[in-house]
């Protein structure tokens, strides 16, 4: 078996071609893993708040739909009440006029 002496050039080539890319991959992986963890740590509560806000918006939409339906029904009732009150006011005004002239 023949042995070859390693030179600084061989060692440099090995470092550039093999060792540094492997270290870079490990470093990138660890850095990415840490960044994802930190990002999720920060985004988790924001996502929860957004979900809660969306639920509240949906509840408000449902409530508004109900109010809209009730408003249409109530408007008719209110107009009837207003008409009745106006008639009562007219009668009272007539009575006041009669009392003032008497």
C-alpha positions in Angstrom: 0.0 0.0 0.0 1.4 3.3 -1.0 1.1 6.2 1.3 1.0 9.8 0.1 2.2 12.6 2.2 -0.4 15.3 2.8 0.5 18.8 1.9 -0.9 22.0 3.1 -2.4 22.4 -0.3 -4.2 19.0 0.1 -5.4 20.0 3.5 -6.6 23.4 2.2 -8.5 21.8 -0.7 -10.1 19.2 1.7 -11.1 22.1 4.1 -12.6 24.1 1.2 -14.3 21.3 -0.6 -15.5 19.1 2.3 -15.0 20.5 5.8 -16.3 24.0 5.3 -19.4 23.1 3.4 -20.3 20.5 6.0 -19.8 23.0 8.8 -21.8 25.6 6.9 -24.7 23.1 6.5 -24.7 22.3 10.2 -24.5 26.0 11.1 -27.3 26.9 8.7 -29.5 24.0 10.0 -28.9 25.0 13.7 -29.4 28.7 12.9 -32.6 28.0 10.9 -33.9 25.7 13.7 -33.3 28.4 16.3 -34.8 31.2 14.2 -37.9 29.1 13.5 -38.2 28.4 17.2 -37.9 32.1 18.1 -40.2 33.1 15.3 -42.9 30.6 16.4 -42.4 31.8 20.0 -43.2 35.3 18.9 -45.9 34.5 16.3 -47.8 32.0 18.5 -49.5 34.6 20.7 -50.2 36.8 17.7 -51.9 33.9 15.9 -53.9 33.2 19.0 -55.0 36.8 19.2 -55.9 36.9 15.5 -58.0 33.7 16.0 -59.8 35.3 19.0 -60.4 38.5 17.0 -61.8 36.5 14.0 -64.1 34.6 16.4 -65.3 37.9 17.9 -65.9 39.3 14.4 -67.9 36.3 13.5 -70.0 36.7 16.6 -70.5 40.4 15.9 -71.6 39.5 12.3 -74.2 37.1 13.7 -75.4 39.6 16.2 -75.7 42.3 13.5 -77.7 39.9 11.3 -80.0 39.4 14.2 -80.3 43.1 14.9 -81.0 43.8 11.3 -83.9 41.3 11.3 -85.2 42.7 14.6 -84.8 46.3 13.3 -87.0 45.5 10.4 -89.6 44.0 12.7 -89.2 46.7 15.3 -89.4 49.5 12.8 -92.9 48.5 11.9 -93.9 48.3 15.6 -92.2 51.7 16.3 -94.0 53.3 13.4 -97.3 52.0 14.8 -96.4 53.3 18.3 -95.4 56.7 16.9 -98.7 56.9 15.0 -100.6 56.1 18.1 -98.7 58.7 20.2 -99.3 61.4 17.6 -103.0 60.7 17.7 -103.0 60.9 21.5 -101.0 64.2 21.3 -103.5 65.6 18.8 -106.4 64.7 21.2 -104.6 66.3 24.1 -103.8 69.4 22.2 -107.5 69.7 21.3 -108.4 69.3 24.9 -105.9 72.0 25.9 -107.3 74.4 23.3 -110.8 73.8 24.6 -109.7 74.4 28.1 -107.9 77.7 27.2 -111.0 79.0 25.3 -113.4 78.0 28.1 
